[in-house]
Amino acid sequence: MKVFVIGAHGQIGKKIVSKLVAQGDQVYAGIRHPEQAEAFEDAGAQPVSFNLLEQPAELAEAFKEMDAIVFAAGSGGQTGYDMTLMIDLDGAVKSMQAAELAHVKRYVIVSAEFTADRAKWPNSLKPYYVAKFYADDWLKNRTQLAYTILQPGTLVNDAGTGKVTVNPGVGGEITRDDVATFAVKTLSADQTIGKTIALINGETAIADAVKA
């Protein structure tokens, strides 16, 4: 499978790239800075210059002949709220539009748990949740993409456990490694198409959770 990873240089993005390469997929890693290219080449991926501030038609050029797209990008905690809107919301939407322009159907996005419930948005992260809410809504209701929306709980950098609870209804933590594993497995799991899936670490093996 040819997979384009948006946000490949992020913490989850790097893990997604690594796991896709390990299972033999052709991985195209979207990067903004040329100095990031060598590490991806060494890892067995193809780095591609990619800037979410560009227009959808320009982004679509990078998606031609891809089988799937994974959106794992984020503006990061070091930027202002303006970039949260430009990357996490408008960048995400433009990537969806670009996917449709390039005739790529499969699209997986990493969002956040409780995005749809404004009462549970943390005060310190409300602009981030606003961006995620509207990006998720656009994907579900304004595109024809074969989407999967992953909504992980609080992200931690512990070693992956390989186990999750799906749609728990309560908050919780999940390792970035386990989010990446789940995202990779959804790409070949048609039963996850059209689904919004909340995730925290739990007791169910990821492969079994994806099958279910």
C-alpha positions as CSV (number, residue, x, y, z in Angstrom):
1,M,0.0,0.0,0.0
2,K,1.2,3.5,-0.8
3,V,0.5,5.7,2.2
4,F,1.1,9.4,2.7
5,V,1.7,10.5,6.3
6,I,0.9,14.2,7.0
7,G,2.8,15.3,10.1
8,A,5.4,12.6,9.7
9,H,7.9,14.5,11.8
10,G,5.6,14.7,14.8
11,Q,5.7,12.3,17.7
12,I,2.9,10.0,16.5
13,G,3.7,10.6,12.8
14,K,7.2,9.2,13.2
15,K,5.9,6.1,14.8
16,I,3.3,5.6,12.1
17,V,5.9,5.9,9.4
18,S,8.2,3.4,11.2
19,K,5.4,0.9,11.6
20,L,4.2,1.2,8.0
21,V,7.7,0.7,6.7
22,A,8.2,-2.3,9.0
23,Q,5.2,-4.1,7.4
24,G,6.4,-3.4,3.9
25,D,4.2,-0.5,2.8
26,Q,5.5,2.3,0.6
27,V,5.6,5.3,2.9
28,Y,5.7,8.9,1.8
29,A,6.6,11.2,4.7
30,G,5.3,14.8,4.5
31,I,7.9,17.2,5.8
32,R,8.3,21.0,5.9
33,H,12.0,21.3,6.4
34,P,14.7,19.7,4.1
35,E,16.9,18.8,7.0
36,Q,14.3,16.3,8.1
37,A,14.6,14.3,4.9
38,E,17.7,12.2,5.7
39,A,16.3,10.6,8.8
40,F,13.2,9.4,6.8
41,E,15.4,8.1,3.9
42,D,17.5,6.2,6.4
43,A,14.3,4.7,7.9
44,G,13.1,3.5,4.5
45,A,10.5,6.1,3.8
46,Q,10.3,8.7,0.9
47,P,10.4,12.2,2.2
48,V,8.1,14.7,0.4
49,S,8.1,18.5,0.8
50,F,4.6,19.3,2.1
51,N,3.2,22.5,3.6
52,L,-0.3,22.6,5.0
53,L,-0.4,26.4,4.4
54,E,-0.5,25.8,0.7
55,Q,-3.7,25.5,-1.4
56,P,-5.6,22.1,-1.8
57,A,-4.6,21.9,-5.5
58,E,-1.0,22.2,-4.6
59,L,-1.3,19.6,-1.8
60,A,-3.1,17.2,-4.1
61,E,0.1,16.9,-6.3
62,A,1.7,15.0,-3.4
63,F,-1.2,12.6,-3.1
64,K,-1.3,11.3,-6.7
65,E,-1.3,7.5,-6.9
66,M,-1.5,7.1,-3.1
67,D,-3.8,4.4,-1.7
68,A,-4.3,6.1,1.7
69,I,-3.6,9.3,3.7
70,V,-3.0,9.5,7.4
71,F,-3.3,12.9,9.0
72,A,-1.2,13.1,12.2
73,A,-0.2,16.8,12.0
74,G,-0.6,19.5,14.6
75,S,0.7,23.0,15.1
76,G,2.3,22.0,18.4
77,G,2.3,23.7,21.8
78,Q,4.9,26.2,20.8
79,T,2.7,28.1,18.4
80,G,-0.2,30.5,18.9
81,Y,-3.9,29.9,18.5
82,D,-3.7,31.3,15.0
83,M,-1.5,28.4,13.8
84,T,-3.8,26.0,15.6
85,L,-6.6,27.1,13.3
86,M,-4.3,27.2,10.2
87,I,-2.9,23.7,10.7
88,D,-5.2,21.6,12.9
89,L,-8.4,23.0,11.3
90,D,-7.8,24.6,7.9
91,G,-4.8,22.4,7.1
92,A,-6.7,19.3,7.9
93,V,-9.7,20.4,5.8
94,K,-7.4,21.4,2.9
95,S,-5.8,17.9,3.0
96,M,-9.2,16.4,2.8
97,Q,-10.1,18.5,-0.2
98,A,-6.7,17.6,-1.7
99,A,-7.3,13.9,-1.2
100,E,-10.6,14.2,-3.1
101,L,-8.9,16.2,-5.9
102,A,-6.3,13.4,-6.1
103,H,-8.9,10.7,-6.1
104,V,-7.6,9.1,-2.9
105,K,-10.5,7.6,-0.9
106,R,-8.9,6.2,2.3
107,Y,-8.2,8.8,5.0
108,V,-7.4,8.3,8.6
109,I,-7.1,11.3,11.0
110,V,-5.8,11.5,14.6
111,S,-8.2,13.7,16.5
112,A,-8.8,13.8,20.3
113,E,-11.2,12.2,22.8
114,F,-14.4,14.2,23.7
115,T,-14.0,16.4,20.6
116,A,-17.8,16.2,20.1
117,D,-18.6,17.2,23.7
118,R,-17.9,20.8,24.4
119,A,-18.7,20.3,28.1
120,K,-15.5,18.2,28.3
121,W,-13.1,20.5,26.5
122,P,-10.2,21.4,28.8
123,N,-10.1,25.2,29.3
124,S,-6.4,25.4,28.5
125,L,-6.9,23.6,25.2
126,K,-10.2,25.0,23.9
127,P,-8.8,26.4,20.6
128,Y,-7.3,23.0,19.9
129,Y,-10.6,21.3,20.5
130,V,-12.4,23.8,18.4
131,A,-10.1,23.0,15.5
132,K,-10.5,19.2,16.0
133,F,-14.3,19.5,16.3
134,Y,-14.8,21.3,13.0
135,A,-12.1,19.2,11.2
136,D,-13.9,16.0,12.3
137,D,-17.2,17.4,11.3
138,W,-16.0,18.4,7.9
139,L,-14.6,15.0,7.3
140,K,-17.8,13.2,8.3
141,N,-20.3,15.5,6.7
142,R,-18.6,17.4,3.8
143,T,-16.5,14.8,2.1
144,Q,-17.0,11.5,0.4
145,L,-13.8,10.0,1.8
146,A,-13.6,6.5,3.3
147,Y,-12.6,7.9,6.6
148,T,-11.7,6.7,10.1
149,I,-11.5,9.3,12.9
150,L,-9.3,8.2,15.9
151,Q,-9.9,10.1,19.1
152,P,-7.2,9.2,21.6
153,G,-7.3,10.2,25.3
154,T,-4.4,12.0,27.0
155,L,-1.3,11.1,25.1
156,V,1.8,9.8,27.0
157,N,5.2,8.7,25.9
158,D,5.4,5.4,27.7
159,A,6.2,2.2,25.9
160,G,3.3,0.8,23.9
161,T,1.1,-1.7,25.7
162,G,-0.5,-3.2,22.6
163,K,-3.9,-3.0,24.4
164,V,-6.7,-0.5,24.3
165,T,-10.3,0.2,25.4
166,V,-12.4,1.4,22.5
167,N,-15.1,4.0,23.0
168,P,-14.7,4.0,26.8
169,G,-17.0,6.9,27.6
170,V,-14.5,8.1,30.2
171,G,-11.2,9.8,29.9
172,G,-7.9,8.1,30.3
173,E,-4.3,7.9,28.9
174,I,-3.0,6.2,25.9
175,T,0.6,5.9,24.6
176,R,1.5,7.5,21.4
177,D,2.9,4.2,20.3
178,D,-0.5,2.5,20.7
179,V,-2.2,5.3,18.8
180,A,0.2,4.8,16.0
181,T,-0.3,1.0,16.0
182,F,-4.1,1.4,15.9
183,A,-3.9,3.9,13.1
184,V,-1.7,1.6,11.0
185,K,-4.0,-1.3,11.5
186,T,-7.1,0.6,10.5
187,L,-5.8,1.2,7.1
188,S,-6.4,-2.3,6.0
189,A,-9.5,-2.8,8.1
190,D,-12.6,-1.9,6.1
191,Q,-14.8,-2.3,9.2
192,T,-13.3,0.9,10.5
193,I,-14.4,3.0,7.5
194,G,-17.0,5.6,8.5
195,K,-16.3,5.2,12.2
196,T,-15.2,7.6,14.9
197,I,-13.2,5.6,17.5
198,A,-12.3,6.9,20.9
199,L,-9.2,5.2,22.4
200,I,-7.5,4.8,25.8
201,N,-5.2,2.1,27.0
202,G,-7.1,-1.0,28.3
203,E,-7.2,-4.7,28.2
204,T,-8.1,-5.6,24.6
205,A,-5.4,-6.4,22.1
206,I,-5.2,-3.7,19.4
207,A,-5.6,-6.3,16.6
208,D,-8.8,-7.6,18.3
209,A,-10.1,-4.1,18.9
210,V,-9.7,-3.2,15.3
211,K,-11.4,-6.4,14.1
212,A,-14.4,-5.6,16.4
